[in-house]
């Protein structure tokens, strides 16, 4: 079976030619910054950014027209790899969701503006695959771009973008300039007969023709070459755009100020406790997902204001590195600011109060026949898992009151979100099936995350057994 090639599809037009804009910075306009480097490898020698720094994962854009988002996310991944020697999976959806046109597709310049103005967030925060399946156009347009995603995206932001106008057919100068962009700026994003791709290598074909090569967006084996032979057959390359990278340290997310201290627990040296000086909602939004904490591990005490503290516990040894990385702490800073200290008597009293409050406001037991389906990366958060199946699920569902507020139906539908009263935190899952009449169902089967921390489970029972109080459809 032949792999789909959008270049050969007259109906595909995911990359729209940029409108003219006199404000564009053109390669060569600022000679002290954009000038040819004579040490660049020759066409005969060839050069590949991937062979030099490392190979990136090949994504698949499915039936969507999100090639502009795919191209920019790969380019920013490469800049991160070049700078920090680390491959970070960035989100094509984060880019495309903000720049798509009503009839599908996007402008390369809009993607460049986003790469410079916002950056691109990590894939785990804005999924580009629909429950692991290749995305549709509808999926790539759905969902919300949150402030937290934008904060994360700023880590991978670039400084400016530069355009390379070319003739058709390409002149020798055009080919040399493309070579310089790949050599100096680790590639460029460009349109190729209606399809946007990230170009990151150059060389000669077996016939001795110059070419520039791409990272494809239709899975392994979808990389392409744009060569002198193809130019002679009428294929155009357009809107060539490169990024001047912004070093990471100046534009890292500012370290939050609300972490008071991190200490080892008294009884278990492999568990840590963090003490936070702001309300639970802020703590939750910023760190809970990254640390892999379940709601049952977080005690909200902001209503009682014990010296302004809230507590998240425990963080196991294998997650403490994630914590340190998130707050951008060097080993020296970690040792000075957050080195483990013995838990003193005040903290001991505080922990006792937490245990009392936990008994008063803890989770209600809820039943049903249960089947555990295995561990999952979203298994620590019922809301994130539900949203991965139902992208329109609103943000800010940190407690039962917020979950109850979004209920818009008293009858289940397959695929909708079920809301459950399991205590002050609440719980949610996806309705997989139900028996009987919709208005008076017998047993309902839901699929959920975090019934057991880190796991996805399937439970079947009557609405009362599952503590169901309504649905979001």
N, C-alpha and C positions, 0 to 999 in steps of 0.2 A: 504493500500500500504506500503510495507516494505521500510524503509530508506536505501539508498545505503550504503554499507559497503566496503571500499576499501581493508580491510584485507582479504575479501573473494573473491576479484577480482584478478585473476591471471595475468591479463593484466595491472593492475595498479602498477606503480613503481615510485612514486613521490619522494621517499627517497632513494638515492643511497648510498651504504656503502662507508665510507671514505677510501681513499687510506692511507696506512701507512705513518706516519710522526713522526720521532723521536723527533721533537720539541714540541709535545703536552705535556702540563702539566697534570700529572695524579693525581687523587685524592689520597692523602696520601704521595705524594712526598715531600711536604713542611709541616711537621707535625705541626709547630706552627700556620699555617693558616688552613690547612685541617685536622682536627682531630674530632673524634667522640664526640658528646655532650651527656653525660649520662642522661641529663634531657629531652631528646626527648621523646614524648609520645610513649607508647608501641604499638605494633600491635593491641592488644586487645582494647586499648583506641582509636586508630586511630587518624588521623590528616588531616585537609584540609586547604590549604592556602586560598582558597576562603571563607570558613566558618569563618576564622580568620580575613581576611582583606576586603572581599567583592567579590561579584560575577561579573565576566567579561561577556561581550556580546559574544554570539556564532556566529561566522562568517560562511559563506558558500563559499567554493572554486569552486563551480560549476563543469564544465567539465575540469578545469585546473589541472595541476599536481603541484600546488603551495604549497603543504603541509608544506615544509620546511619554506617558507616565513610565512605561517599561524602560525606555531609553535613558531617561534622566535618573531613575533610581539606580540603574546599573553604573552609570557614570559616577554618581556620588558614592556608591559602594567601592568603586576602584580608587577614588581619591582618599577614602578612609583607609583602604588597604595600603596604599602607597605611604600615607603619613604615619599610621599607627601599627602597620604590620598585622592587621587583624581584619578578618572578613566579617562584616556586619550585614545581615539581611535587612535591606531597606524596602519600604512599601511603595509599589507602583500605584496602588489605589490612593494613597495619601496625596500623590501628585495629581493623578487624573481626576479624582473626585472634585478638585478645586478649579480645574481648567477646561473640562469637557465642553464642547459646543452642543447646541440643542439637537443637531442632526448627527451627532457622533463625531469622534475625532477631536483633535486639539491642535493648537499652534505651538511650534517649538519655542518661540519667544516667550510664551506664557509659562512654559515649563522652566525656562532659564530664569525668568523673574522669580518664580517660586523657589528655585534652587538657591538663589542669592538672597531673597527676602525672608524665606522661612527655613529652607533646607528640606530634609525628608526624614520622616520618623521611622523607627524600626518596624519591621513587618509584624512582629508579635503584638504591636499596639494597634495596627490598622491592617487587617488581613486582606490580602489580594486574591485569596482562593476561597471559594464558597464551600465551607465544610470539607476542605481538602480537594475539591473538584475545580477544574479550570473555570474561570469566571465568565459570566455573561456581561453584556453591556449594562443591563439593569443592575446587576450586583456591583459593578465598579462605580456606579453613580450613587449607590445607596449609602445610608448611614451618616453619621455626623463626624466632623473633624473637631476634636475637643482641644481645649487649651493645653491639656497635658501632652497630647500628641505634638502640638506645636512647640512646646517646651523641649521635648525630646528631639524634634527635628532640628532645632537650632544648633545641636551638637555637630550636625553634618552639613551646615550651611557653607556656601562659598562666598568669595569676596566680590567678584564681578564676572560678567560674561562678555565674550567678544565674538563678533561675527566675521565670517570669511565669505565675502561675495565672490562668486566664480562665474566664468563664462560658460557658454555651451556652444560647441564642445569645449571641454576643459583645455586650457593652455598648459604649457610646461610649468609656468609660474604657479598656476592653480594647483597642480600636482605637488610641487615643492612646498607650497604653503600648507597643504593638508598633511604632508609628511612632518612638517615642523610642529603642527598642532598635536599630532600623536606623540612625537618625541618630547616636546616641552611641556605640554599640558595634559598628557596621558590620555589623549583622545579627543573626540568631539561627538556631538549628537547632530544628526542630519536626516533629512528626508530623502528617500530613495524610491521614486515612482509611487508616491502616496503612502509609503510605509516608513516610520521613524525607527532608527536604530542607533546604537552606540558603536562608534567605530574606534578600534583600539590597536590596529596592526597595519603594517604596510609591507610591500615586497614586490616581487615579480612572479607572474604566472609561469608555468612550464614553457609557454610560448614566448616568454620574454616581455609580456605586457605588464605595465604598472597596475597595482591594485591597492585598495584600502579595504580592510576586512572588519566585520561586525560581530557583535554578540547578538544572536537571534533571540526572539521572544516567543518562539513556538516550541520550546523544549530542546533537548539535545539534538544535534544535527540540523538546526535551523540557522546556523551562522551563514553569512553571505559574503561575497566579494563584489566590490564595485571596481571594474577594471576598464582599461582603455578599450578592450574588445567590446564590452557592454555599452560604453559611450558611443562607439561607432554604430551600435544598433538602435540608438535613440533614447536610451535610458538616462534620466536626469538625476543628478544629486543637487539638493538645494537646502538653503537655510542652515548652512554649516555653522555650528555654535560650540565654542569651548568655554570652559570655566577656569578662572584663576582662583585657586583654592585659598580658603581662609584657615590658617592653622587652628587646631582645636582648642588649645588652652584659653585664648581670649574669649571664645564664644561658648564655653561650657556652660551648662545650667548652673546658676549660682547655687551654692550649697545651702539647703534649707537651714534656718536658724532654730527650728523648734525641737531638735533632738537634744535632750539634756545630757544623757549619758547611756552607755551600754555596759552592762555588767554580766558576769556569769552567775547563773543561779546557784543557790546554796547547795541544793541536793544533787543536781546533775551538772557536772562540769562541761558537758557538751551542749548545754542549752544556754541561751543568752536572753536577757530581758532588755527592752529599750524603754526609756522613760521620755515622754514627749510633752512639750509644754504648750500644745494647742489642742483644739477639739478633735474628736475622733474623725469627723468627716474629712478634715484636712489631712490628718495622718493617713486615713484610708486611701484617699485619692492619690496621694503622692507615693506611698511606699508599700501598701499591702500586697498589690499584685506582684510587684517585683520581688518581694521577699517570700512570696508563696504562702502567706498566712491565710488561714481560713477564718471566717467570721466568728466561729466558735472560740477561736484563740484570742479574740480581741475584746476587751472589756471597755465599754463606753462609760466613762464616769464624769463627763463634762458637766452633767446636770448637778453633780454634787461638788464639783470644783475643789478637789483635794489639792490645794496649792497649784491648780491649773494643770495637773498631770493627767495624761491618759496613758494606758499601758497596752503594749502589744507583746505577746509572749506565747510560745517561745520561738526563738530563731535558732535553728540547729547549726552545728559547726559547718556543715556543707553549704549553708546559705549565708554565712557571715561575709564571705568574699563578695557576694552580690551586693550586700548592704554597703560594704566599703566602696565598691566600684561606683554604685549609684550616687554616693555623696562625694565622689571624686577625691577620696582621701589617699594621699601618699602614705607609704609605710611609716614615715616619720610623723606625719600628722596624726595617723591613727594611734600611734604609741603615746603621743603627748595628750591628745584630746579625749580619746575613747578607750584607753587601756583598761582592762578589767580591774575592778576594785572589789573588795569584800562588801557584801551587803550589810549595811549598818542597821541599827535598831529602828531608825525612822523608816527605812525602806521595809523592814520586817513588819512594822505596824501597818504600813501602807498596803503590803501584800495581803495581810489579814483582812483589811477592809474590802479589798478587791474580791476576796473569796466570799465574803458575806454578800456583797452586791451581786456576784455571779449566781449565788443561790437564789436571790430574789428575782433577778431579771434574766436568768439563764434560759437555754433552749427548752421548750416543751418537747417531750418525746412524741414522735409521730411514727405511724406504722405503715402496714401494707406489706405484701410479699415482695422481697427485694432480691435483685440479681446484680452483682457487681460485674461491670463490663471491662474493668481494667483501669490502669493509671492513664492520665491524660494531662497535657500541659495546661489545660484550663480547669483541671480537677479541683483546684483550690478556690474556685469562685463560681457560685451558681449563676450570677448575673452575666458574667463574661461568657460563660458557656451558652447560656440561653441566647445572648445577643449574637453569638456566632451562627446560630440557626435562624434567628429572627432579628435581622439588622436594625429594624425600626424600634426596637426596645429602647425606651428613653434612658438618659444618663441619670446619675444621682440616686440610685436605688440602694442606699446604704442601710435602711432600717425598715421595719414593717410599715410604719406610717407612710413612707415614701412609696413603698411597693403597693400598698393598698390604694394610694391616690391615683395610680394609673389604670386600675381595673375599669374596663369599659364593656364587659360582657359577663353575664351570669351563666352562660352556656359554653361548653367546650367546643373547640374545632381542632381537628388534627393539624398539628404544627404550630398552634398558638402557645402563648406563655401562660402557665398555671401559677397562680400566686397562693402561697400557703402561710398560715399563721402558726409559726413554730416558736414564737416568743418575740421579743422586741426587735430582733434582727429581721425576722421573716425569712422566706425561702422562695425559690422559683425553679421551674423546670419546664420542659417542652412536652406538650401532650402528644403522645405517640399514637394512641388509639383509645376508644371507649366503647362500651357495650350498651345496648339499649337505645332509648330515645334521647336525642340531644338535649331536650329540655329537662329530662329526668334520667340521667345516665346511671347505669348500674355501676360496674367497675370501670375505672379509668387507669390507663397506663401512662406514666410519665418517665422521661429520661432526664437525668439531672446530674449536676456536679456538686461535690463537696458534702454529700450526705455522710460519706466517709472521706476524710481529708485526702485530697489528691486523686480521688477515683471518680469515674463516671458510673452511675448505677441506673437500673430500671426498677421502678416500683409499681405494683398494681394493687388497687384497693378501692373501696368505696370513697366518695368525696370526704366523708367524715373521718375515715381512717387516715387519709392523706392530709387532713387539716386544710382542705381547699376552701378558699374564700372568694375566688373569682378568677377572671381571665383577662389577658391583654391580647386583643386580636387585631 
